[in-house]
Amino acid sequence: MKVRLEKIKNLRLQKGWSQENMANELGITQPQYGRLENGENEFDFGKLTRIVEIFQVNPLDIIELEEQQVYINSANRGIIGNNSTYIGTPLSKEEIIQIVQEEVSRLLRHKSVGTER
């Protein structure tokens, strides 16, 4: 998975936000955010999920799936990448995108349920 850093930066600028605004929203310092946006450090899934929430964008607007063979374990719908010994049915890019979108939606619903208490 490749994070579209330029897209995140453009979304931030379109909103009129500084790096400090974004850092506050993500619960980190401005220098930490600057290193993320410049690609010196990597975004974790939680921060990417928060960015999707902030900008109300499709997760695939800010991430790009790498062109590689990916397999799915139909027993638990776990995605297994190239370095695995699992042999299964190769998925199309569209199927992978659908699985990623479903998982992000599930995580966002789970987070919403957890914060309503």
C-alpha positions in Angstrom: 0.0 0.0 0.0 1.3 3.4 -1.0 0.1 6.5 0.7 -0.7 9.4 -1.6 1.2 12.1 0.3 0.6 14.8 -2.3 -3.1 14.2 -2.2 -3.2 14.4 1.6 -1.2 17.7 1.5 -3.6 19.1 -1.2 -6.6 18.2 0.9 -5.1 19.9 3.9 -4.3 23.0 1.8 -7.8 23.1 0.3 -9.2 23.1 3.8 -6.9 26.0 4.6 -5.2 24.1 7.4 -1.6 24.3 8.4 0.5 21.2 9.3 -0.1 22.2 12.9 -3.9 22.0 12.5 -3.5 18.5 11.0 -1.1 17.5 13.8 -3.6 18.6 16.4 -6.4 16.5 14.7 -4.1 13.5 14.7 -2.9 13.9 18.2 0.8 14.4 17.3 3.2 17.3 17.1 3.7 19.5 14.0 7.2 18.2 13.4 5.9 14.6 13.6 3.2 15.5 11.1 5.6 17.2 8.8 7.8 14.1 8.7 4.7 12.0 7.8 3.5 14.4 5.0 7.0 14.6 3.6 7.4 10.8 3.5 10.2 10.6 6.1 7.9 8.5 8.4 5.0 6.3 7.5 1.3 6.9 8.4 -0.2 4.2 10.5 -3.7 2.8 9.8 -5.2 4.8 12.6 -3.9 8.1 11.3 -5.0 7.3 7.7 -8.5 6.4 9.0 -8.7 9.7 10.8 -7.6 11.6 7.7 -10.5 9.8 5.8 -12.9 11.0 8.5 -11.5 14.6 8.5 -11.7 15.1 4.8 -14.7 12.8 4.1 -13.0 11.0 1.3 -12.9 7.5 0.0 -9.9 5.7 1.5 -8.7 4.9 -2.0 -8.3 8.7 -2.6 -5.4 8.7 -0.2 -3.9 5.2 -0.6 -2.9 3.3 -3.7 -2.7 -0.5 -3.8 0.5 -1.8 -5.2 0.3 -3.9 -8.3 1.1 -7.3 -6.9 -0.6 -10.7 -6.6 -2.7 -10.9 -3.5 -4.6 -13.9 -2.2 -7.6 -14.2 0.1 -8.2 -16.8 2.7 -11.9 -17.5 2.2 -12.3 -19.0 5.7 -11.6 -15.6 7.4 -11.4 -13.2 4.5 -7.9 -12.3 5.6 -5.8 -10.9 2.8 -2.4 -12.6 2.4 0.3 -11.1 0.4 3.1 -12.4 -1.9 5.5 -13.5 0.8 3.0 -16.0 2.2 3.0 -19.7 1.6 -0.8 -19.7 1.3 -2.1 -20.7 -2.1 -5.6 -19.5 -3.0 -7.5 -17.8 -5.7 -5.9 -14.6 -7.0 -8.0 -11.5 -6.7 -8.6 -8.8 -9.2 -7.6 -5.2 -8.2 -11.3 -4.4 -8.1 -12.0 -7.3 -5.6 -9.1 -6.1 -3.4 -10.4 -2.5 -3.5 -13.8 -3.8 -2.4 -12.3 -5.8 0.5 -10.3 -2.8 1.6 -13.3 -0.5 1.5 -15.4 -3.0 3.4 -12.7 -3.3 6.1 -12.3 0.5 6.5 -16.1 0.9 6.7 -16.2 -1.9 9.3 -13.4 -0.2 11.3 -15.1 3.2 11.1 -18.4 1.7 12.3 -16.6 -0.1 15.1 -14.9 3.2 16.2 -18.2 5.0 16.1 -19.9 2.4 18.3 -17.0 2.6 20.7 -17.2 6.4 21.0 -20.9 6.6 21.6 -20.7 5.5 25.3 
